Amino acid sequence: SPQNDSVVAGGGAIEMELSKFLRDYSRTIPGKQQLLIGAYAKALEIIPRQLCDNAGFDATNILNKLRAKHAQVGPSQGG
């Protein structure tokens, strides 16, 4: 049966939202601190990436969908 790669709330949602917040914040500060915060934001995405891999999905595709969803709506809008 084909896999369903729909984006649903749950595992990795908090990490993706934190990653988005930190990426956005890192763009507002200069120097090496920007790189450090960006690296931390990227590291948070390891959790949803691993969940995708464990489920047999294309992690890159799913993470791109998740980033797009988190860019559209925040957690308080039921996204």
LOLUMTOR-500025 format. One line per field, with one value per atom (N, C-alpha, C): residue number from 1; atom name; x, y, z. Coordinates in steps of 0.02 Angstrom, whole numbers, plus 50000, padded with zeros to 5 digits. Example, Ala and Ser with C-alpha at 12.3 -4.5 7.8 and 13.67 -1.06 7.14 Angstrom:
lumdo <- (1:1:1:2:2:2)
mike <- (N:CA:C:N:CA:C)
X <- (50660:50615:50660:50642:50684:50645)
Y <- (49716:49775:49835:49888:49947:50002)
Z <- (50390:50390:50390:50354:50357:50394)
REM end
This chain:
lumdo <- (1:1:1:2:2:2:3:3:3:4:4:4:5:5:5:6:6:6:7:7:7:8:8:8:9:9:9:10:10:10:11:11:11:12:12:12:13:13:13:14:14:14:15:15:15:16:16:16:17:17:17:18:18:18:19:19:19:20:20:20:21:21:21:22:22:22:23:23:23:24:24:24:25:25:25:26:26:26:27:27:27:28:28:28:29:29:29:30:30:30:31:31:31:32:32:32:33:33:33:34:34:34:35:35:35:36:36:36:37:37:37:38:38:38:39:39:39:40:40:40:41:41:41:42:42:42:43:43:43:44:44:44:45:45:45:46:46:46:47:47:47:48:48:48:49:49:49:50:50:50:51:51:51:52:52:52:53:53:53:54:54:54:55:55:55:56:56:56:57:57:57:58:58:58:59:59:59:60:60:60:61:61:61:62:62:62:63:63:63:64:64:64:65:65:65:66:66:66:67:67:67:68:68:68:69:69:69:70:70:70:71:71:71:72:72:72:73:73:73:74:74:74:75:75:75:76:76:76:77:77:77:78:78:78:79:79:79)
mike <- (N:CA:C:N:CA:C:N:CA:C:N:CA:C:N:CA:C:N:CA:C:N:CA:C:N:CA:C:N:CA:C:N:CA:C:N:CA:C:N:CA:C:N:CA:C:N:CA:C:N:CA:C:N:CA:C:N:CA:C:N:CA:C:N:CA:C:N:CA:C:N:CA:C:N:CA:C:N:CA:C:N:CA:C:N:CA:C:N:CA:C:N:CA:C:N:CA:C:N:CA:C:N:CA:C:N:CA:C:N:CA:C:N:CA:C:N:CA:C:N:CA:C:N:CA:C:N:CA:C:N:CA:C:N:CA:C:N:CA:C:N:CA:C:N:CA:C:N:CA:C:N:CA:C:N:CA:C:N:CA:C:N:CA:C:N:CA:C:N:CA:C:N:CA:C:N:CA:C:N:CA:C:N:CA:C:N:CA:C:N:CA:C:N:CA:C:N:CA:C:N:CA:C:N:CA:C:N:CA:C:N:CA:C:N:CA:C:N:CA:C:N:CA:C:N:CA:C:N:CA:C:N:CA:C:N:CA:C:N:CA:C:N:CA:C:N:CA:C:N:CA:C:N:CA:C:N:CA:C:N:CA:C:N:CA:C:N:CA:C:N:CA:C:N:CA:C)
X <- (50042:50000:50044:50023:50064:50066:50122:50128:50092:50065:50031:50079:50100:50149:50117:50053:50019:50054:50052:50082:50029:50045:49999:50036:49998:50027:50052:50105:50129:50205:50235:50306:50346:50387:50430:50401:50336:50304:50336:50349:50379:50449:50487:50555:50556:50509:50505:50487:50442:50422:50480:50514:50572:50627:50637:50687:50670:50607:50585:50597:50577:50586:50659:50702:50774:50805:50784:50809:50790:50727:50704:50743:50752:50788:50861:50891:50962:50975:50925:50932:50932:50916:50913:50976:51023:51084:51146:51198:51259:51310:51359:51418:51409:51455:51458:51397:51366:51306:51252:51247:51198:51210:51274:51291:51276:51291:51278:51204:51164:51091:51062:51088:51066:51083:51142:51163:51119:51101:51057:50988:50964:50899:50900:50955:50961:50963:50998:51004:50936:50891:50825:50786:50802:50767:50789:50840:50862:50806:50767:50715:50660:50629:50579:50610:50673:50706:50713:50732:50740:50673:50621:50553:50533:50548:50532:50570:50635:50676:50650:50632:50607:50542:50501:50437:50445:50505:50517:50499:50492:50475:50538:50530:50583:50587:50636:50641:50647:50685:50693:50627:50588:50523:50476:50474:50429:50450:50515:50537:50522:50528:50510:50436:50393:50321:50309:50344:50335:50357:50413:50436:50384:50356:50305:50244:50221:50163:50177:50236:50253:50261:50278:50284:50214:50166:50098:50060:50060:50022:50065:50052:50087:50050:50078:50046:49979:49970:49907:49849:49865:49813:49791:49816:49796:49830:49890:49924:49959)
Y <- (49941:50000:50062:50115:50176:50210:50242:50276:50343:50362:50426:50475:50526:50574:50640:50637:50697:50725:50790:50823:50827:50799:50800:50826:50855:50878:50818:50827:50773:50774:50715:50708:50756:50796:50842:50911:50921:50986:51041:51027:51077:51094:51043:51055:51096:51084:51122:51195:51206:51275:51312:51278:51309:51324:51278:51288:51350:51357:51415:51479:51479:51538:51557:51508:51523:51546:51516:51539:51612:51628:51697:51744:51724:51765:51774:51721:51725:51777:51790:51839:51910:51920:51987:52006:51960:51975:51964:52002:51999:51948:51934:51897:51823:51797:51725:51699:51742:51720:51698:51733:51715:51644:51626:51559:51506:51522:51474:51460:51512:51503:51466:51482:51446:51372:51357:51287:51250:51283:51253:51240:51289:51281:51221:51213:51155:51089:51091:51030:51007:51054:51035:50994:51004:50967:50894:50875:50805:50759:50783:50741:50724:50774:50755:50719:50734:50699:50625:50610:50540:50504:50539:50509:50492:50536:50523:50461:50460:50403:50338:50340:50279:50255:50302:50284:50265:50272:50254:50308:50370:50425:50460:50500:50543:50604:50604:50655:50725:50733:50799:50827:50786:50806:50825:50784:50796:50859:50868:50927:50991:50988:51046:51063:51011:51021:51051:51024:51049:51122:51139:51209:51255:51233:51273:51283:51229:51234:51280:51275:51317:51390:51402:51470:51501:51459:51483:51501:51455:51465:51446:51482:51466:51415:51392:51340:51361:51426:51449:51451:51446:51445:51374:51325:51256:51226:51252:51228:51165)
Z <- (50000:50000:50000:49966:49964:50033:50046:50110:50108:50165:50171:50203:50166:50192:50212:50233:50256:50318:50324:50381:50436:50494:50550:50612:50658:50720:50760:50796:50838:50842:50835:50844:50801:50833:50797:50787:50803:50791:50833:50896:50940:50916:50897:50874:50810:50764:50702:50717:50763:50780:50814:50859:50891:50841:50794:50742:50701:50681:50643:50683:50746:50788:50793:50805:50812:50746:50691:50625:50613:50627:50619:50665:50727:50775:50754:50729:50711:50656:50615:50561:50588:50651:50679:50716:50724:50762:50719:50732:50691:50717:50675:50696:50708:50748:50760:50797:50837:50873:50825:50767:50717:50693:50681:50658:50711:50773:50827:50836:50835:50843:50782:50723:50663:50666:50692:50698:50749:50802:50852:50821:50782:50748:50702:50666:50621:50660:50716:50757:50783:50798:50822:50770:50707:50654:50648:50687:50686:50711:50760:50789:50737:50705:50654:50595:50578:50523:50540:50601:50622:50623:50645:50644:50573:50525:50455:50430:50445:50424:50453:50517:50550:50519:50495:50464:50391:50364:50294:50244:50267:50223:50198:50146:50122:50169:50213:50265:50236:50183:50153:50129:50095:50070:50128:50178:50235:50272:50284:50321:50282:50217:50176:50184:50185:50196:50266:50315:50383:50389:50359:50361:50329:50273:50239:50283:50316:50360:50419:50448:50505:50483:50421:50396:50385:50368:50355:50418:50466:50527:50587:50642:50704:50744:50799:50839:50868:50881:50910:50860:50795:50744:50726:50762:50749:50689:50671:50612:50623)
REM end
